[in-house]
Amino acid sequence: MEVFFYSVIGLAVLYGLILFGIVWKTQKKCECTHCRTAMHLERTNRPLYVRRFYDYLPLKFFRCRRCQRTFYLHKDTPDSEPESMKETAPKPKASYT
């Protein structure tokens, strides 16, 4: 009985630590935590363990194509979509040929 109690407590602590790690990686702004870019971000699928055990969390999962880091963004964050490179890229100059 004591072993069962300690194993349940251990699993609860492990669950809490993983949840804390996910919340720790949650950003307040749609930019990479490492290189601070907002243009090289892509939405990706959440990892399987997050979809199975933490599906109730309202998070979006992003990957930076520039530095390959991943982070979570809260679903209700304003400007939660990354900037498009097409919108911010300079317009091509007209050719005179």
C-alpha positions as CSV (number, residue, x, y, z in Angstrom):
1,M,0.0,0.0,0.0
2,E,2.8,2.4,0.8
3,V,4.6,1.7,-2.5
4,F,1.4,2.5,-4.4
5,F,1.0,5.7,-2.5
6,Y,4.6,6.8,-3.3
7,S,4.3,5.9,-6.9
8,V,1.1,7.9,-7.3
9,I,2.8,10.9,-5.6
10,G,5.8,10.5,-7.9
11,L,3.6,10.5,-11.0
12,A,1.8,13.5,-9.8
13,V,5.0,15.4,-9.2
14,L,6.3,14.3,-12.7
15,Y,3.0,15.5,-14.3
16,G,3.4,18.9,-12.5
17,L,7.0,19.3,-13.5
18,I,6.1,18.7,-17.2
19,L,3.2,21.1,-16.9
20,F,5.5,23.7,-15.4
21,G,8.0,23.2,-18.3
22,I,5.3,23.8,-20.9
23,V,4.0,26.9,-19.1
24,W,7.6,28.1,-18.8
25,K,8.1,27.9,-22.6
26,T,4.9,29.9,-23.2
27,Q,5.6,33.3,-24.8
28,K,3.6,36.5,-24.4
29,K,4.6,37.9,-27.8
30,C,4.8,36.2,-31.2
31,E,8.6,36.2,-31.6
32,C,11.3,33.6,-31.1
33,T,12.7,33.5,-27.6
34,H,16.3,32.9,-28.8
35,C,16.8,35.1,-31.9
36,R,13.9,37.6,-31.3
37,T,12.7,37.3,-34.9
38,A,9.0,37.4,-35.8
39,M,9.3,36.5,-39.5
40,H,10.7,33.0,-39.6
41,L,8.1,31.3,-37.4
42,E,5.9,28.4,-38.5
43,R,3.0,26.7,-36.7
44,T,3.7,23.1,-36.1
45,N,1.7,20.3,-34.5
46,R,2.1,19.9,-30.8
47,P,4.1,16.9,-29.5
48,L,2.1,13.7,-28.9
49,Y,2.5,13.9,-25.1
50,V,1.1,17.4,-25.1
51,R,-1.9,16.4,-27.2
52,R,-2.6,13.4,-25.0
53,F,-2.1,14.7,-21.5
54,Y,-2.3,18.5,-21.8
55,D,-5.0,19.0,-24.5
56,Y,-7.0,21.3,-22.2
57,L,-4.2,23.9,-22.4
58,P,-5.1,26.7,-24.9
59,L,-1.6,26.8,-26.5
60,K,-0.2,27.1,-30.0
61,F,3.1,25.5,-30.9
62,F,5.6,27.4,-33.0
63,R,9.1,26.6,-34.4
64,C,11.6,29.2,-35.5
65,R,13.0,28.3,-38.9
66,R,16.1,30.5,-38.3
67,C,17.4,28.9,-35.1
68,Q,15.2,25.7,-34.8
69,R,13.9,26.6,-31.3
70,T,10.3,25.8,-30.3
71,F,8.0,27.6,-28.0
72,Y,4.3,27.8,-27.1
73,L,2.0,30.8,-27.5
74,H,-1.3,31.3,-25.7
75,K,-4.2,31.1,-28.0
76,D,-5.7,34.5,-26.8
77,T,-2.5,36.5,-27.2
78,P,-3.0,39.5,-29.5
79,D,-1.0,39.3,-32.7
80,S,-0.6,35.6,-32.2
81,E,0.1,34.9,-35.9
82,P,3.6,35.4,-37.1
83,E,4.5,38.2,-39.5
84,S,4.4,37.2,-43.2
85,M,7.6,37.7,-45.1
86,K,5.6,38.7,-48.1
87,E,4.0,41.6,-46.3
88,T,7.2,43.0,-44.8
89,A,9.6,42.4,-47.7
90,P,10.5,45.4,-49.8
91,K,8.7,45.7,-53.1
92,P,10.8,44.8,-56.2
93,K,11.9,47.8,-58.3
94,A,10.5,48.1,-61.7
95,S,12.9,47.1,-64.5
96,Y,13.5,49.6,-67.3
97,T,14.4,47.1,-70.0
